[in-house]
Amino acid sequence: MRFFLWLVRKFLLLFLLEVMILETAEIARKFARESLLLTEEALNLILSSENVETAVEKVIQGLKDKHGALVMVGAEIVKEILQPEVKPLLEPSKPVEEAKPEPEPIVGELTHKKFRPISAEYEHKVKVLKDVTGKSLGKGTIEDFHRIFTSRFEKLSKILRERPRFERALSISSLRSFNGEKVAVIGMVKDKKVLKGGTIAIEIEDPTGSVMVFVSRNRQVLEKAEKVVPDEVIGVEGRVNFDYNKLRIFADDIEWPGVPVKREVRKAEIPVSVAMLSDLHVGSDKFLENVFMKFVRWLKEGGETEKEREIAGNVKYIIIAGDLVDGIGVYPEQYDELLVPDVFKQYAVAAKILSELPEHILLIISPGNHDAVRSAEPQPAIQKDVCPELYNDLKAVMVGNPALVSIEGVHFQIYHGRSFDDIVCSVPGLRREEPTGLMELMLEKRHLAPIYGGKVMFAPEREDLLVIDEIPDVFHTGHLHIFGKKKYKEVFLVNSGTFQERTEYMKKLGVTPTPGIVPILNLMSHQLDVVKFI
């Protein structure tokens, strides 16, 4: 009998729990259909009402009547509309204390501290140096694709020829005349194979011909050969072997265009900072709105310590390196995790949230693979007809992906990072959990997406705009949802993590995100601070 009663109680508890979950989901859906999003506190207030269904209808109608185009609904607004319908929390009664007059402030004495951000005193200084937006000229012809790879070879071989060892690199067609001699050549990787015994064979080509390069014996060169990927441009030093009408090079070394060890570092003349974000994924039910709003409040009010107030007060710019919204149909079963299943409404919500940022802060927004732009790279900026509010209501500079931007004279290479997926699969030893390792390799290869035919599609432009022509001061990426930072040859490498918690798709991929982490770079001192909001 006791066991039977225990089963009944367990069944009732499970039933009630299921009803609560369904009721919560249904309320969220009703508000979403009206392009409204509830904060967690607002939802709890509605659930605490005498009649939940009536409360929902009353709040929705009240929002239409009094608050117009409001998108994000907080607890204070719900209280204002419901008034007596919200059950007050039971608290022990307290004796009413007689109001005491506030003491008169003493002249010269600071009675309270007000947060005054120093960055608000300065004007914005931003210049877009490289961006495809408004300059896309390709028509998708075979000639356009040919031009991309010709442009890539010319740009990267020019960088390689700046090195003494490759200043007089030979054309591949001339190698037959140098049989048995040590030579230097520059070529684009056509194919790579691992042969029996561990030898790596790399076929490279230039406009004059192709040659097989064999790497064996030397462990250091083999390690370099393992990092070689299709379609990139490399330099090879080795000995020519022309025998039985077969042309080969036995490699002594492999070189990439690379990053100079020493170079001039650009710094700002004023003490302002850039906060680097990416992957907000507004519209997903996994978007961490409360965490993001905590960041917004921190910018408005300063932190709890003097050091935090100094960091917050210096922030003048925010870069969002792609995936502002979650988009539609980007990954399997995404629809089940969408709170806002309309991409235009997702952008409207995002704009409303970003409008809460302090007025003195300028946004620089670049798209990612979840945003409503073409999937082929380089991607143009999010267009005005997709989200007019980003252009009309916010202080924002809209750029493409990738984009090279000068902020107070400091150069930022912004790239969302879609090609990380291809590079991780092609180079042994690289891991998604260590984004700076991927970023280092991109800088050495001087290309943001070297592999053709992978997850990154190329837009057929007149030149290869994914070549890193100029070494930036800051290389800022996203996409991986994992925070990482490092200084590499005087370049700050920053992968800015996310504001989205773990989705079901991430679980299948084994990805554990690191949300709510904001890296902030002081452009004058080059001090990189990391502030955690979760």
Order of alpha helices (4+ residues) and beta strands (2+ residues): alpha-beta-alpha-alpha-beta-alpha-beta-alpha-beta-beta-beta-alpha-beta-beta-beta-alpha-alpha-beta-alpha-beta-alpha-beta-beta-beta-alpha-alpha-beta-beta-beta-alpha-beta-beta
